[in-house]
C-alpha cells in the first residue's frame, strides 16, 4: 500500500514540473515552419503558372463564319468527352475514297481553326482526317495539362474507332511540335497503324536546358512529356520529320527521337526549314515522303522502308 502511494506521488511531481506549453509558445515555434511551407506553396503555384504559360498557349475558337463552305472542306463538328468528363471539340473531314484516317495533334498555340491551310493540304491525301482541340483550346472545355492532353488524344482515338466506325489498323497519328509528344503518348496507349512526329522534342527538360541554361532544370520542368523514354516501346512504323534550321526545337531533338526509337522507323530532314515552314520548304518532296509513308502503313507491302 505504501509503495502504491509513493508511485503516485512521483507521477504527480512530474506533472507539476512540466506544465503544458502555452499557446503563445507553441505559435512561436510553429509559425516559422508554417511560413516556410506557405512560401514554398506560393513558389510552387508560381512555377505551375509560369510553366503553363510556357508550355500551353491556347486560343479560343475565333469568331466568324467557320462553315464548311467558307473553309472549303467537308467539315463535321464532333463533340466528345475525355475519360475524366471534360468536353472536347473536333473536326471530322471524311474522304470518299479514304484508305485510312489521320488523327492530327496540333502544336502548343492556337486551335484547329488556325490550321485550316494545313488541313486543306492533308485533305489532298486519300484519307479521312480527325483534327481536335485539347482541353482549353478552341471550343474544348477545361484547362490544359500534361495528363489532360494525354487523355484527350485517347478520347479522340476512341471516337474514331467507336462513333465513326474506323479500324485502328488504318489510323495514323500525326503530331507537330507539342502535338508530337501528345501523338507519341497516344500511340503508346492506343493501337495505330503508324506515327508521324514533326518538329518535336526529346522531353521538356531537354528543351528547358536549351531555352534557360542558367536556371535549374528541376525547377523549370514540372511538365515532363518524356517522348524519348516512350519511342523505344513503339512497334508501329514511325516517320520523324524535322527542319535543319529549326530555332524553336533544335534539330538534334528530332534526330535524337529517331535514334532512340524502335524499328521500323524513318527520318526526313527538311533542308533549311524552321519550325513552322516545314511543309513549304519541303514542297513536293515533303508530300511525296508523307504520302508514301501513309500508304505503307495502311498497306504494309506498298513500299520498302527508308532510314
WOCORDA-V828190 format. One record per residue. N is the residue number from 1. SS is DSSP state (@ for helix, = for strand, . for the rest). OMEGA is omega in degrees with one decimal (999 if undefined). BURIAL is b if it has 9 or more other ideal C-beta (glycine too) atoms within 8 Angstrom, else e. Layout:
n: {N/N}
ss: {SS/SS}
omega: {OMEGA/OMEGA}
burial: {BURIAL/BURIAL}
This chain:
n: {1/2/3/4/5/6/7/8/9/10/11/12/13/14/15/16/17/18/19/20/21/22/23/24/25/26/27/28/29/30/31/32/33/34/35/36/37/38/39/40/41/42/43/44/45/46/47/48/49/50/51/52/53/54/55/56/57/58/59/60/61/62/63/64/65/66/67/68/69/70/71/72/73/74/75/76/77/78/79/80/81/82/83/84/85/86/87/88/89/90/91/92/93/94/95/96/97/98/99/100/101/102/103/104/105/106/107/108/109/110/111/112/113/114/115/116/117/118/119/120/121/122/123/124/125/126/127/128/129/130/131/132/133/134/135/136/137/138/139/140/141/142/143/144/145/146/147/148/149/150/151/152/153/154/155/156/157/158/159/160/161/162/163/164/165/166/167/168/169/170/171/172/173/174/175/176/177/178/179/180/181/182/183/184/185/186/187/188/189/190/191/192/193/194/195/196/197/198/199/200/201/202/203/204/205/206/207/208/209/210/211/212/213/214/215/216/217/218/219/220/221/222/223/224/225/226/227/228/229/230/231/232/233/234/235/236/237/238/239/240/241/242/243/244/245/246/247/248/249/250/251/252/253/254/255/256/257/258/259/260/261/262/263/264/265/266/267/268/269/270/271/272/273/274/275/276/277/278/279/280/281/282/283/284/285/286/287/288/289/290/291/292/293/294/295/296/297/298/299/300/301/302/303/304/305/306/307}
ss: {./@/@/@/@/@/@/@/@/@/@/@/@/@/@/@/@/./././././@/@/@/@/@/@/@/@/@/@/@/@/@/@/@/@/@/@/@/@/@/@/@/@/@/@/@/@/@/@/@/@/@/./=/=/./=/./././././././@/@/@/@/./././=/=/=/=/=/=/=/./././././=/=/=/=/=/=/=/./././././././=/=/=/=/=/./././=/=/./@/@/@/@/@/@/@/@/@/@/@/./././././=/=/=/=/=/=/././././=/./././././././@/@/@/@/@/@/@/@/@/@/@/@/@/@/@/@/././././././@/@/@/=/=/=/=/=/=/./@/@/@/@/@/@/@/@/@/@/@/@/././././=/=/=/=/=/./././././@/@/@/@/@/@/@/@/./././././@/@/@/@/././././././@/@/@/@/@/@/@/./././=/=/=/=/=/=/=/./././././././@/@/@/@/@/@/@/@/@/@/././././=/=/=/=/=/=/./././././././@/@/@/@/@/@/@/@/@/@/@/@/@/@/@/@/@/@/@/@/@/././././././././.}
omega: {178.2/-179.6/179.2/179.1/179.8/178.7/-179.9/-179.8/177.5/179.4/-180.0/-179.2/178.3/178.1/-179.5/-178.8/-176.3/179.0/178.8/178.0/179.2/-179.7/-178.4/-180.0/177.9/179.9/-178.3/179.2/-174.7/-174.2/179.6/176.4/178.5/178.6/178.5/179.3/178.3/178.3/177.9/177.5/178.2/178.1/178.3/178.4/178.0/179.6/179.5/-179.4/179.0/-177.9/177.8/178.4/-178.8/-174.1/-175.9/178.6/-175.7/171.3/178.4/-179.1/-176.5/178.4/178.4/-177.5/-179.9/-179.5/177.4/-179.7/-179.4/-176.9/-178.5/179.9/177.8/-173.4/172.5/178.0/177.1/174.4/-179.2/-176.5/171.9/-175.5/177.6/173.6/179.7/-177.5/-174.4/-178.8/177.0/176.5/173.5/-179.7/-175.6/177.6/-175.8/-179.6/-175.1/174.7/179.6/-179.2/175.3/173.7/-170.0/177.4/-175.0/-177.5/-170.3/-175.1/170.8/-178.9/178.4/178.5/178.8/179.5/-176.3/-179.3/178.1/-179.0/176.6/179.2/178.2/179.0/177.0/176.6/177.6/-177.3/169.0/178.3/169.8/177.7/-176.6/176.0/174.7/175.0/-178.3/179.5/174.8/178.5/-178.3/-179.0/175.2/179.4/-175.7/173.2/-178.6/179.2/-179.5/179.2/177.4/175.3/-175.5/-179.1/176.1/178.3/178.3/177.3/-177.9/176.4/-179.0/-177.5/-179.0/-175.9/-176.3/172.0/179.9/-179.0/177.5/179.3/179.0/176.9/174.3/177.2/177.0/-177.2/-179.0/177.9/176.5/177.4/175.5/177.6/177.8/-179.8/179.0/178.5/176.9/179.2/178.3/-173.3/177.9/179.6/177.2/-179.4/-177.4/-177.1/174.9/-179.5/-175.5/173.0/-177.6/-169.4/178.1/176.1/-176.1/179.9/178.5/176.4/-179.8/178.1/179.0/-175.1/-175.5/-174.7/-177.1/179.6/178.5/-175.1/-178.6/178.1/-176.7/-164.8/172.2/171.2/-173.1/-176.1/-173.9/-178.2/-178.3/178.8/-174.4/-173.8/176.6/-176.2/-178.2/-174.4/-176.9/175.5/-176.1/175.8/178.0/-178.1/-179.9/175.9/-177.4/-178.2/-179.2/178.9/178.5/173.4/-175.2/-174.6/-175.5/176.4/179.4/178.8/179.4/176.2/178.9/-177.0/-179.9/-174.7/175.1/173.9/-0.8/-177.0/176.2/175.7/-179.8/176.5/-179.5/-174.8/174.6/-177.4/174.8/-175.8/-173.0/-177.1/-177.8/-178.9/-177.9/-179.8/-178.6/176.9/-177.3/-179.2/179.1/-176.3/175.2/179.9/-178.4/-178.7/179.0/179.3/-179.6/179.9/-179.7/179.8/-177.8/173.7/-169.9/-177.6/-176.3/-178.0/-179.0/176.7/177.5/178.2/999}
burial: {e/e/e/e/e/e/e/e/e/e/e/e/e/e/e/e/e/e/e/e/e/e/e/e/e/b/e/e/e/e/e/e/e/e/e/e/e/e/e/e/e/e/e/e/e/e/b/b/e/e/b/b/e/e/b/b/e/b/b/e/b/b/e/e/e/e/e/e/e/e/b/e/b/e/b/e/e/b/e/b/e/b/e/e/e/b/b/b/b/b/b/b/b/e/b/e/e/b/b/b/b/b/b/b/b/b/e/e/e/b/b/b/b/b/b/b/e/e/b/b/b/b/b/e/b/e/b/b/b/b/b/b/b/b/b/b/b/b/e/b/e/b/e/b/b/b/e/b/b/b/b/b/b/b/b/b/b/b/b/b/b/e/e/b/e/b/e/b/e/b/b/b/b/b/b/b/b/b/b/b/b/b/b/b/b/b/b/e/e/b/e/b/b/b/b/b/b/b/b/b/b/b/b/b/b/b/b/b/b/e/e/e/e/e/e/e/b/e/e/b/b/e/b/b/b/e/b/b/e/b/b/e/e/b/e/b/b/b/b/b/b/b/b/b/e/b/e/e/b/e/b/e/b/b/b/b/b/b/e/b/b/e/e/e/b/b/b/b/b/b/e/e/b/b/b/e/b/b/e/e/b/b/e/e/e/b/b/e/b/b/b/b/b/b/b/b/b/b/e/e/e/e/e/e/e/e/e}
